[in-house]
Amino acid sequence: MPQNQDVLPDDIHNQTLLANVHPSDWVNPEPAPCYNLVVIGAGTAGLIAAAGAAGLGAKVALIERHLMGGDCLNVGCVPSKGVISASRALHHARNAAPFGVLDGQKLGFDFAAAMERMRRLRADISAHDSARRFRDELGVDVFIGQGSFSAPDRVEVAGSMLRFKKAAVCSGARAAAPPLPGLEAAGYLTNETLFSLTELPPRLAVVGAGPIGCEMAQAFARFGSRVSLVELGTRILGREDGDAAGILQAVFLREGIDLQLGVTIVAVETSGSDKILHLERDGRRIDLTVDAILVGVGRAPNLDGLGLEKAGIRFDRTGVLVNDNLQTSNPNVYAAGDICFPFKFTHTADALARILIANALFMGRQKVSALTVPWCTYTDPEVAHVGVCEADAKEKGIELTTLTVPLSEIDRAVLDGETEGFARVHLRKGTDRILGATIVARHAGEMINEFSLAIANGLGISAIGRTIHPYPTQAEVVKRLADAYSRTRLTPFVKNLLSGWLKWQRG
């Protein structure tokens, strides 16, 4: 059972959090004779599966060994976006001179207060994921403790045996660190410890330029840390559109982030309170001295203690193995979320949990492969994507028509002073069918949904063109893409035909 020292600092906000997600006085219920569904893990996938199944009349047991809410609530989406919102407020206040704001650069900043705000809001949000809510409002039997399969149809937790008709493994994943010489001895932060900070590190190395690394590198640089972003690849956000990553890379350089790209970390050394990263690029040694290291690469599945072998459930180093219906090698056990899915997002865990309920309890045949998965990196500007990218299409031999509209052509973006970015859509060549899209904008995560809806429901870009969009909004850029597609259809032949018709009408 986690103690207060596992959720730091030990203040009123974290005490409230713990009282909701791991109450110290919790008494596990007497098990029912048999459950329709036993869920192991109360992160997003587990919570959605348990709540949804119980809401449909199932008898459900939910098991959590640590903190209900999982990574998203406790060490992921919720705290990170609280930190990002604080850094954005500071950055825009300090850079508001073009809007007539005077002396923005002289604004003070209290890092401890910003982190306290995050902890307070996280504690408030935690009531939604609380053990008491799931027990009292949703009718779920909540068990605190390590859940472990003891047989193909049984799970043991804290001395109780739970028999089930179906079970769901939703135990998630955790931060993993590369095996770098000296890293363990030097000490490092991950997303699981970063949000416990109460003092701003003067010098911070962020290892990994994926979404987590980029988001936190920018946020802490805006707070005032001297940030170095260390990446093995030659650019940031390696899986994103190259032009999108290029825009963000230019923003990072302008904001003073030291980009160490294309480097290998040879070793980490300590000298007093300093941590020294020994880097190598093209045979040349680079020494980087910092006060703290944030590791933002790698996730490891939470497989320990589950007793999967006793239930005949196959797994490997990537997690639990499932088929397209989320069924494991034990036909009565399913899995959802980070434990089994390569796209480790809260929204995919939610979507998979809904598929799990239908397939496990109601003989559904819903397929994971049918999902349309968008994602967003919450930097400033944000980078959002859905569907295929050009590299994917080329690999699969799919011919594309790619259209791009820069934000500098959108009135609202100009008025907001947010013209760095674009919207890009990939269409199957010769049709208006949308195969993929990328948006780089201040609120790209909100804007990508229109493309996700279109792809998931087979709507072409012509349908977007026929939809009235409010003016002035930055989302108008999506309609502009539809207008650009319409112009591609106006070939010289069609234009001559229309001109002839209009000329004939004039008599």
Buried (B, 14 or more C-beta within 10 A) or exposed (E): EBEEEBBBBEBEBBBBBBBBBBBEEBEBEEBBEEBBBBBBBBBBBBBBBBBBBBEEEBBBBBBBBBBBBBBBBBBBBBBBBBBBBBBBEBBBEBBBEEEEEEEBEEEEBEBEEBBBBBBBBBBEBBBEBBBEBBBEEBBBBBBBBBBBBBEBBBBBBEEBEBBBBBBBBBBBBBBEBEEBEBBEEBEBBBBBBBBBBEEBBEBBBBBBBBBBBBBBBBBBBBBBBBBBBBBBBEBBBEEBBEEBBBBBBEBBEEBEBBBBBEBEBBBBBEEEEEBBBBBEEEEEEBEBEBBBBBBBBBBBBBBEEBBBEBBBBEBEEBBBBBEEBBBBBBEBBBBBBBBBBEBBBBBBBBBBBBBBBBBBBEEBEBEBEEBBBBBBBBBBBBBBBBBBBBEBBEEEEBEBBBBBBBBEEBEBBBEBEBBBBBBBBBBBEEEBBBBBBBBBBBBBBBBBBBBBBBBBEEBBBBBBBEEEBEEBBBBBBBBBBBBBBEEEEEEEEEEEEEEEEEEEEEE
